[in-house]
Amino acid sequence: MERDVSGELKGQTSINELLDEPVGDVPVQLALPILVQVRPGHFRRVS
């Protein structure tokens, strides 16, 4: 049985190859607004 010196299977993507690829070029928009309580009973939207 032959073993690959690199330890990867044929067709397998290494983590180094994945890190070289951009994850995404579109900014992610949150579905819900983020609210911060500034004082009791008062909230401010930060997103």
PyMOL Python script that loads the backbone (N, CA, C, O; Angstrom):
from pymol import cmd

cmd.read_pdbstr("""\
ATOM      1  N   MET A   1       0.851  -1.187   0.000  1.00  0.00           N
ATOM      2  CA  MET A   1       0.000   0.000   0.000  1.00  0.00           C
ATOM      3  C   MET A   1       0.892   1.244   0.000  1.00  0.00           C
ATOM      4  O   MET A   1       1.791   1.376   0.830  1.00  0.00           O
ATOM      5  N   GLU A   2       0.633   2.139  -0.928  1.00  0.00           N
ATOM      6  CA  GLU A   2       1.443   3.346  -1.040  1.00  0.00           C
ATOM      7  C   GLU A   2       0.881   4.448  -0.149  1.00  0.00           C
ATOM      8  O   GLU A   2      -0.331   4.619  -0.020  1.00  0.00           O
ATOM      9  N   ARG A   3       1.795   5.182   0.454  1.00  0.00           N
ATOM     10  CA  ARG A   3       1.385   6.322   1.284  1.00  0.00           C
ATOM     11  C   ARG A   3       1.951   7.592   0.688  1.00  0.00           C
ATOM     12  O   ARG A   3       3.090   7.633   0.224  1.00  0.00           O
ATOM     13  N   ASP A   4       1.143   8.610   0.711  1.00  0.00           N
ATOM     14  CA  ASP A   4       1.566   9.913   0.203  1.00  0.00           C
ATOM     15  C   ASP A   4       2.454  10.572   1.255  1.00  0.00           C
ATOM     16  O   ASP A   4       2.125  10.540   2.441  1.00  0.00           O
ATOM     17  N   VAL A   5       3.548  11.156   0.853  1.00  0.00           N
ATOM     18  CA  VAL A   5       4.459  11.796   1.796  1.00  0.00           C
ATOM     19  C   VAL A   5       3.795  12.985   2.474  1.00  0.00           C
ATOM     20  O   VAL A   5       4.034  13.237   3.655  1.00  0.00           O
ATOM     21  N   SER A   6       2.968  13.715   1.746  1.00  0.00           N
ATOM     22  CA  SER A   6       2.313  14.900   2.314  1.00  0.00           C
ATOM     23  C   SER A   6       1.180  14.530   3.260  1.00  0.00           C
ATOM     24  O   SER A   6       0.764  15.364   4.063  1.00  0.00           O
ATOM     25  N   GLY A   7       0.675  13.318   3.190  1.00  0.00           N
ATOM     26  CA  GLY A   7      -0.400  12.885   4.076  1.00  0.00           C
ATOM     27  C   GLY A   7      -1.778  13.329   3.639  1.00  0.00           C
ATOM     28  O   GLY A   7      -2.739  13.155   4.388  1.00  0.00           O
ATOM     29  N   GLU A   8      -1.906  13.893   2.460  1.00  0.00           N
ATOM     30  CA  GLU A   8      -3.207  14.328   1.968  1.00  0.00           C
ATOM     31  C   GLU A   8      -3.749  13.338   0.954  1.00  0.00           C
ATOM     32  O   GLU A   8      -2.996  12.693   0.224  1.00  0.00           O
ATOM     33  N   LEU A   9      -5.059  13.231   0.922  1.00  0.00           N
ATOM     34  CA  LEU A   9      -5.709  12.379  -0.061  1.00  0.00           C
ATOM     35  C   LEU A   9      -5.770  13.113  -1.389  1.00  0.00           C
ATOM     36  O   LEU A   9      -5.741  14.343  -1.432  1.00  0.00           O
ATOM     37  N   LYS A  10      -5.853  12.364  -2.457  1.00  0.00           N
ATOM     38  CA  LYS A  10      -5.983  12.996  -3.770  1.00  0.00           C
ATOM     39  C   LYS A  10      -7.311  13.743  -3.826  1.00  0.00           C
ATOM     40  O   LYS A  10      -8.352  13.203  -3.451  1.00  0.00           O
ATOM     41  N   GLY A  11      -7.267  14.980  -4.293  1.00  0.00           N
ATOM     42  CA  GLY A  11      -8.476  15.791  -4.382  1.00  0.00           C
ATOM     43  C   GLY A  11      -8.823  16.521  -3.104  1.00  0.00           C
ATOM     44  O   GLY A  11      -9.765  17.313  -3.081  1.00  0.00           O
ATOM     45  N   GLN A  12      -8.080  16.270  -2.039  1.00  0.00           N
ATOM     46  CA  GLN A  12      -8.359  16.927  -0.763  1.00  0.00           C
ATOM     47  C   GLN A  12      -7.775  18.341  -0.779  1.00  0.00           C
ATOM     48  O   GLN A  12      -6.668  18.557  -1.272  1.00  0.00           O
ATOM     49  N   THR A  13      -8.520  19.289  -0.242  1.00  0.00           N
ATOM     50  CA  THR A  13      -8.050  20.671  -0.169  1.00  0.00           C
ATOM     51  C   THR A  13      -7.374  20.880   1.176  1.00  0.00           C
ATOM     52  O   THR A  13      -7.941  20.557   2.220  1.00  0.00           O
ATOM     53  N   SER A  14      -6.178  21.415   1.151  1.00  0.00           N
ATOM     54  CA  SER A  14      -5.465  21.662   2.406  1.00  0.00           C
ATOM     55  C   SER A  14      -5.947  22.972   3.021  1.00  0.00           C
ATOM     56  O   SER A  14      -6.519  23.823   2.340  1.00  0.00           O
ATOM     57  N   ILE A  15      -5.705  23.115   4.320  1.00  0.00           N
ATOM     58  CA  ILE A  15      -6.110  24.341   5.006  1.00  0.00           C
ATOM     59  C   ILE A  15      -5.358  25.543   4.446  1.00  0.00           C
ATOM     60  O   ILE A  15      -5.894  26.651   4.423  1.00  0.00           O
ATOM     61  N   ASN A  16      -4.125  25.338   3.995  1.00  0.00           N
ATOM     62  CA  ASN A  16      -3.360  26.447   3.419  1.00  0.00           C
ATOM     63  C   ASN A  16      -4.006  26.951   2.138  1.00  0.00           C
ATOM     64  O   ASN A  16      -4.015  28.156   1.885  1.00  0.00           O
ATOM     65  N   GLU A  17      -4.544  26.051   1.329  1.00  0.00           N
ATOM     66  CA  GLU A  17      -5.230  26.473   0.107  1.00  0.00           C
ATOM     67  C   GLU A  17      -6.501  27.250   0.447  1.00  0.00           C
ATOM     68  O   GLU A  17      -6.838  28.223  -0.228  1.00  0.00           O
ATOM     69  N   LEU A  18      -7.205  26.818   1.492  1.00  0.00           N
ATOM     70  CA  LEU A  18      -8.429  27.509   1.891  1.00  0.00           C
ATOM     71  C   LEU A  18      -8.126  28.908   2.425  1.00  0.00           C
ATOM     72  O   LEU A  18      -8.887  29.845   2.183  1.00  0.00           O
ATOM     73  N   LEU A  19      -7.017  29.049   3.151  1.00  0.00           N
ATOM     74  CA  LEU A  19      -6.672  30.352   3.710  1.00  0.00           C
ATOM     75  C   LEU A  19      -6.284  31.349   2.632  1.00  0.00           C
ATOM     76  O   LEU A  19      -6.412  32.557   2.834  1.00  0.00           O
ATOM     77  N   ASP A  20      -5.814  30.864   1.492  1.00  0.00           N
ATOM     78  CA  ASP A  20      -5.450  31.754   0.398  1.00  0.00           C
ATOM     79  C   ASP A  20      -6.670  32.281  -0.355  1.00  0.00           C
ATOM     80  O   ASP A  20      -6.580  33.287  -1.058  1.00  0.00           O
ATOM     81  N   GLU A  21      -7.807  31.605  -0.210  1.00  0.00           N
ATOM     82  CA  GLU A  21      -9.021  32.007  -0.917  1.00  0.00           C
ATOM     83  C   GLU A  21      -9.776  33.046  -0.091  1.00  0.00           C
ATOM     84  O   GLU A  21      -9.887  32.890   1.125  1.00  0.00           O
ATOM     85  N   PRO A  22     -10.300  34.105  -0.720  1.00  0.00           N
ATOM     86  CA  PRO A  22     -11.100  35.072   0.035  1.00  0.00           C
ATOM     87  C   PRO A  22     -12.398  34.426   0.514  1.00  0.00           C
ATOM     88  O   PRO A  22     -13.029  33.663  -0.218  1.00  0.00           O
ATOM     89  N   VAL A  23     -12.785  34.737   1.734  1.00  0.00           N
ATOM     90  CA  VAL A  23     -14.004  34.157   2.298  1.00  0.00           C
ATOM     91  C   VAL A  23     -15.225  34.756   1.625  1.00  0.00           C
ATOM     92  O   VAL A  23     -16.183  34.042   1.326  1.00  0.00           O
ATOM     93  N   GLY A  24     -15.200  36.037   1.389  1.00  0.00           N
ATOM     94  CA  GLY A  24     -16.324  36.702   0.733  1.00  0.00           C
ATOM     95  C   GLY A  24     -15.986  38.158   0.496  1.00  0.00           C
ATOM     96  O   GLY A  24     -15.214  38.756   1.245  1.00  0.00           O
ATOM     97  N   ASP A  25     -16.560  38.720  -0.537  1.00  0.00           N
ATOM     98  CA  ASP A  25     -16.275  40.126  -0.813  1.00  0.00           C
ATOM     99  C   ASP A  25     -17.499  41.002  -0.594  1.00  0.00           C
ATOM    100  O   ASP A  25     -17.465  42.202  -0.869  1.00  0.00           O
ATOM    101  N   VAL A  26     -18.584  40.403  -0.097  1.00  0.00           N
ATOM    102  CA  VAL A  26     -19.803  41.153   0.173  1.00  0.00           C
ATOM    103  C   VAL A  26     -19.928  41.319   1.685  1.00  0.00           C
ATOM    104  O   VAL A  26     -19.902  40.322   2.407  1.00  0.00           O
ATOM    105  N   PRO A  27     -20.062  42.550   2.186  1.00  0.00           N
ATOM    106  CA  PRO A  27     -20.208  42.727   3.631  1.00  0.00           C
ATOM    107  C   PRO A  27     -21.498  42.080   4.134  1.00  0.00           C
ATOM    108  O   PRO A  27     -22.518  42.082   3.445  1.00  0.00           O
ATOM    109  N   VAL A  28     -21.436  41.537   5.321  1.00  0.00           N
ATOM    110  CA  VAL A  28     -22.596  40.865   5.911  1.00  0.00           C
ATOM    111  C   VAL A  28     -23.440  41.912   6.628  1.00  0.00           C
ATOM    112  O   VAL A  28     -22.926  42.728   7.392  1.00  0.00           O
ATOM    113  N   GLN A  29     -24.735  41.873   6.369  1.00  0.00           N
ATOM    114  CA  GLN A  29     -25.652  42.793   7.038  1.00  0.00           C
ATOM    115  C   GLN A  29     -26.471  41.998   8.040  1.00  0.00           C
ATOM    116  O   GLN A  29     -27.089  40.993   7.690  1.00  0.00           O
ATOM    117  N   LEU A  30     -26.473  42.450   9.280  1.00  0.00           N
ATOM    118  CA  LEU A  30     -27.232  41.761  10.314  1.00  0.00           C
ATOM    119  C   LEU A  30     -28.724  41.965  10.078  1.00  0.00           C
ATOM    120  O   LEU A  30     -29.155  43.031   9.638  1.00  0.00           O
ATOM    121  N   ALA A  31     -29.500  40.937  10.374  1.00  0.00           N
ATOM    122  CA  ALA A  31     -30.938  40.996  10.144  1.00  0.00           C
ATOM    123  C   ALA A  31     -31.643  41.860  11.184  1.00  0.00           C
ATOM    124  O   ALA A  31     -32.639  42.516  10.879  1.00  0.00           O
ATOM    125  N   LEU A  32     -31.131  41.858  12.403  1.00  0.00           N
ATOM    126  CA  LEU A  32     -31.778  42.599  13.479  1.00  0.00           C
ATOM    127  C   LEU A  32     -30.917  43.783  13.897  1.00  0.00           C
ATOM    128  O   LEU A  32     -29.690  43.701  13.851  1.00  0.00           O
ATOM    129  N   PRO A  33     -31.547  44.883  14.304  1.00  0.00           N
ATOM    130  CA  PRO A  33     -30.752  46.017  14.800  1.00  0.00           C
ATOM    131  C   PRO A  33     -30.137  45.673  16.155  1.00  0.00           C
ATOM    132  O   PRO A  33     -30.703  44.891  16.920  1.00  0.00           O
ATOM    133  N   ILE A  34     -28.995  46.251  16.444  1.00  0.00           N
ATOM    134  CA  ILE A  34     -28.350  46.058  17.741  1.00  0.00           C
ATOM    135  C   ILE A  34     -28.697  47.263  18.598  1.00  0.00           C
ATOM    136  O   ILE A  34     -28.429  48.406  18.225  1.00  0.00           O
ATOM    137  N   LEU A  35     -29.292  46.997  19.739  1.00  0.00           N
ATOM    138  CA  LEU A  35     -29.707  48.067  20.645  1.00  0.00           C
ATOM    139  C   LEU A  35     -28.861  48.013  21.908  1.00  0.00           C
ATOM    140  O   LEU A  35     -28.605  46.939  22.451  1.00  0.00           O
ATOM    141  N   VAL A  36     -28.430  49.179  22.369  1.00  0.00           N
ATOM    142  CA  VAL A  36     -27.645  49.285  23.596  1.00  0.00           C
ATOM    143  C   VAL A  36     -28.423  50.151  24.569  1.00  0.00           C
ATOM    144  O   VAL A  36     -28.930  51.216  24.216  1.00  0.00           O
ATOM    145  N   GLN A  37     -28.506  49.669  25.807  1.00  0.00           N
ATOM    146  CA  GLN A  37     -29.214  50.450  26.819  1.00  0.00           C
ATOM    147  C   GLN A  37     -28.280  51.543  27.335  1.00  0.00           C
ATOM    148  O   GLN A  37     -27.223  51.256  27.898  1.00  0.00           O
ATOM    149  N   VAL A  38     -28.688  52.814  27.135  1.00  0.00           N
ATOM    150  CA  VAL A  38     -27.854  53.937  27.567  1.00  0.00           C
ATOM    151  C   VAL A  38     -28.188  54.367  28.992  1.00  0.00           C
ATOM    152  O   VAL A  38     -27.319  54.858  29.713  1.00  0.00           O
ATOM    153  N   ARG A  39     -29.420  54.189  29.392  1.00  0.00           N
ATOM    154  CA  ARG A  39     -29.845  54.404  30.778  1.00  0.00           C
ATOM    155  C   ARG A  39     -31.150  53.634  30.957  1.00  0.00           C
ATOM    156  O   ARG A  39     -31.760  53.246  29.961  1.00  0.00           O
ATOM    157  N   PRO A  40     -31.589  53.404  32.161  1.00  0.00           N
ATOM    158  CA  PRO A  40     -32.794  52.594  32.370  1.00  0.00           C
ATOM    159  C   PRO A  40     -33.984  53.095  31.545  1.00  0.00           C
ATOM    160  O   PRO A  40     -34.407  54.245  31.667  1.00  0.00           O
ATOM    161  N   GLY A  41     -34.502  52.213  30.714  1.00  0.00           N
ATOM    162  CA  GLY A  41     -35.665  52.543  29.898  1.00  0.00           C
ATOM    163  C   GLY A  41     -35.343  53.220  28.577  1.00  0.00           C
ATOM    164  O   GLY A  41     -36.258  53.478  27.795  1.00  0.00           O
ATOM    165  N   HIS A  42     -34.080  53.519  28.296  1.00  0.00           N
ATOM    166  CA  HIS A  42     -33.682  54.188  27.059  1.00  0.00           C
ATOM    167  C   HIS A  42     -32.662  53.340  26.307  1.00  0.00           C
ATOM    168  O   HIS A  42     -31.662  52.890  26.867  1.00  0.00           O
ATOM    169  N   PHE A  43     -32.944  53.135  25.027  1.00  0.00           N
ATOM    170  CA  PHE A  43     -32.069  52.307  24.197  1.00  0.00           C
ATOM    171  C   PHE A  43     -31.628  53.095  22.979  1.00  0.00           C
ATOM    172  O   PHE A  43     -32.360  53.953  22.486  1.00  0.00           O
ATOM    173  N   ARG A  44     -30.433  52.804  22.496  1.00  0.00           N
ATOM    174  CA  ARG A  44     -29.904  53.461  21.300  1.00  0.00           C
ATOM    175  C   ARG A  44     -29.506  52.387  20.300  1.00  0.00           C
ATOM    176  O   ARG A  44     -28.866  51.393  20.644  1.00  0.00           O
ATOM    177  N   ARG A  45     -29.901  52.613  19.056  1.00  0.00           N
ATOM    178  CA  ARG A  45     -29.554  51.674  17.982  1.00  0.00           C
ATOM    179  C   ARG A  45     -28.119  51.950  17.533  1.00  0.00           C
ATOM    180  O   ARG A  45     -27.761  53.094  17.253  1.00  0.00           O
ATOM    181  N   VAL A  46     -27.298  50.898  17.467  1.00  0.00           N
ATOM    182  CA  VAL A  46     -25.895  51.081  17.096  1.00  0.00           C
ATOM    183  C   VAL A  46     -25.570  50.494  15.736  1.00  0.00           C
ATOM    184  O   VAL A  46     -24.451  50.662  15.251  1.00  0.00           O
ATOM    185  N   SER A  47     -26.508  49.816  15.112  1.00  0.00           N
ATOM    186  CA  SER A  47     -26.202  49.217  13.801  1.00  0.00           C
ATOM    187  C   SER A  47     -26.921  49.951  12.693  1.00  0.00           C
ATOM    188  O   SER A  47     -26.785  49.591  11.524  1.00  0.00           O
TER     189      SER A  47
END
""", "prot")
cmd.dss("prot")
cmd.show_as("cartoon", "prot")
cmd.util.cbc("prot")
cmd.orient("prot")
